[in-house]
């Protein structure tokens, strides 16, 4: 998962999350960026959490900046204690086509394009650079 894809996913959620709530992102692709990202002039910590123990550890750590956790674990694999610390008590799946549709205010994406998520990811990357 790239930084631009993560920012596109988190941007609409960040203002709604309460202080102390982390934003959970479900993604089978690993986080490829650094330990922090800046979204709308606010620094967020980012953690790749591949195990339940890793999730619990990151969510229980005290820090002054908000947290985004990226995990391949399904919501059914994590406990109630972990869900309670997540915004809306869920993990948000990454769908680059949905993010791109929102950016362009499109109503639908051609089903043939949905088979190629790398096209949407490339378009989101290009939007971030412009």
N, C-alpha and C positions, 0 to 999 in steps of 0.2 A: 504494500500500500504506500502510495506516494504522499508527500506533504500536501500537494494541491488537492488531491482526492479527499484526504482527511479534513482539510479546512473547509472544502465544499460541503462535506457531511455535517460538520460540527457548527458551522456558521449560523444556520437557522435555529439551532438548539441552544446555543450558549446563553442567550439572554433569558431563556425560560428556566434554566437550571438554577436551583437554590444554592446558596453558599453551603459548601460541604458535600454537595452531590457531584459525583463523577459522571462523565458521559461515557457510556460503554458502547463500543463499536465491535460488531461481529464481523470478522473478516478471515477468510482462509489464507489470504496472502499476508505475509509478515510486514510489520511497520519498517520502512526503509529510511526513516528520517532520524533526527537527533532526539535528545531528551526533552526539548521544548519546541513549541511552535507559537507564533504570534498571530492572534486572530483579533482583528479590529483593535489593535494597539493594546491587547491584553495577552500576557504570557501564560500559556497553558503547559503543564507537564504532560508528557506522553509516555505511556508504558506499554510495551508488548508483554502480555501475560499469557503464557502457554499452559499454565496449570492453575488449578483452583487455589493452591497455596500461594502462588505468585499473585493472583488477584487479591486475596485476603491481605497479603503483606502490603501491597501498594495502596489499597484502600484504607488501611489502618494507619499508614504513615502520616504524621502531622506535617503540614506544609502550608505556606501562605498563598501559593498559587493553585488554581483549579486543576483538575486531573482529567485526562482522557485515557481510557484503557482500551487497548486493541487486543482482541482475543479470538481464537478459533473455537472456543468452547461454546456450546449451545446453551441457551438460557435454562434448559432443563438440567444441565450438568452443574449449575452453580446453586448454592444454597440461598435460603431466604435472607441470611445475614448479609450476603454479598449484594443481592438484589435491592435490599433496603438502602444501600449506599449509592445506588445508581439513579440517575435521572429517569423518572417514569418507571423505575424498577424493571428496566429492560435493556437489552442490547440492540442497538440499531444496526440493521444489515446495510452493507454498502452496495448500492446499485448505481453505477455511474450513469446509466441512461436516465434514471429518475432525476438525478442531480442535474444533468444536462437539460432535461425537459423543463425543470423549474427555472433554470437560468434563462432559457429562451421563451418561457411561457408557452411551451408547446403542449398540445393536448394528448398526443400519442407519438410513439416511435414505431417505425416500420418493423414488424416482427423479424424480418431477415436481418436487420441491423442489431437487434437484441442478442443475436448469436455471436456477435463480435464485440464484447465489452471493451477490448483494447482500443477500439475506435473512439468510444466515449471518453475513455481515460485520456487519450491523446488530445481530444478536443478540450477537455477540462484543463489539461496542462497548458495548452495554447492560450486559453482564456486567462489563466493566472499570470502568464508572462506578458500579456498585452496591457 
